[in-house]
């Protein structure tokens, strides 16, 4: 495994840990400013600011926050210069604040990363997760 591949795998680990901890700042630090997220049936979410805005309402009236847990299994990583791509098998459980039932999604992602200032950052992500029971 190359150093670049290991660094990319570390980005995934950091993303999953930060998501579970509810650390939106840490998640934002792992993406480019011009990041684009693609999800089925939704318009593209473009830019780090849009991601941050969407993450804001995930807190309940008593300060409780959305709980996220998941598992990411990297299937492939390919690196070419300052660009890389990977695809993963991902499962996520999101438990909303206030006692609402958990929402479970699973599927695959295709992610493009770009190296900026020596760090691999998520630049584009096609998230193909669907709701599961």
N, C-alpha and C positions, 0 to 999 in steps of 0.2 A: 504494500500500500504506500502510495506517495505521500509526502508531507502535505501537499495541497488536498488530497483526498481526505486525510485525517482531519485537517482543519475544517473542511466542509462537514464532515461527520460531527465534529464538535459544535458547529453552528446549529445543527439539528438538535443535539442534546441540550444546548443552552436555550434554544427556542422552547423546547418541551418543558424544561425546568422552570423557565420564566413564566410560561403560560400557566402552569400548575400553581405557581406562587402568586399569580395575579400581578406580576411585575411588568406592566405595559411599557415602562421606560426601557427595560432590558430588551423586550421584544423589538421595540422601535430601533434600538441600537444595532439590530441584526439585519436591517433592511436599508436599501438605497433610498434616497429622497424621492426618486422617480419610480418607485416600485409599482407594479401592476398586479392585481389579484383578479383571476377569472374564476367564476363560479357558475354552475349550470343555472339557467333561468334568471340570472341577475346581470345588470350592467357591470362592466368592469369597475373595480374600485382602484382609482389611480392616485398614487402618491402616499407618502408617509403620513401627511396631515389627514387624509381621508381615513386611513386606518386608525389613527389616534382618535378621531372624532367618533368613529363607529364603536370603538372600545369604551368610550366614556360612559354611556348609559348602562353599563353592565354592573351597576351598583344599586342595591335596594334602598328603600327609604330609611332603614335603620342602620345603614352603613355596611350591610352584608353585601358580598360581591359574588358574581358569577364564579362558580367553581369549575375549573377545566382540568380534565385528566385525559391522558391519551397514550398511545403507543405508536411509534413510527419505526417501520422496518425499511431501511434503505435497500433498494433492489439493485441500483446501479448508480455509479458516479463516473462521469467522464469530464476531463479537464482539457481545455485547449487555450493556452496562453492565459489571458486575464478573464476568460469566460469558462463557465462549467455548467453542466446540467446534471440533474439526478431525478430519478423517479422513486417514489416510495409507496408502500402500503401503509395506510394511516387509519387509525380508529380513534375517535374522540368522544368523550362524554362530557356534556356541558350541563351543569345543574344550576338553574336560575335561582336568584335569591328569592326568599319568601315562601319556600316550600313547594314550588312547582315541580312537576316530575322532570327527571333528567331527559335530555335529548341526546340520542346516540347517533353518530354518523360514522360511516366507514367507506373506504374506497382507496383510490390512488391519487397521487399528485405528480405533476411534472413541474420541476422547479429549475429556473435559470439563475445562476449566481454570477456576480461580477466582483472582481478583486479591486478594491479601492484602498489606497494608502496601506497596502500590505495585508488587508483583511478581506475575507470572503463575506459578501453580503447578499441577501436574497434580493433579486431584481425583478423577477417575474415568477408568478406561481399560478398554475392551473390546478385548481382544487376540485376533484371529481367525486367528492364524498356525497353519499346519499344517506337518507335517514334509514336506520335499522331498528328492529325491536329488541 
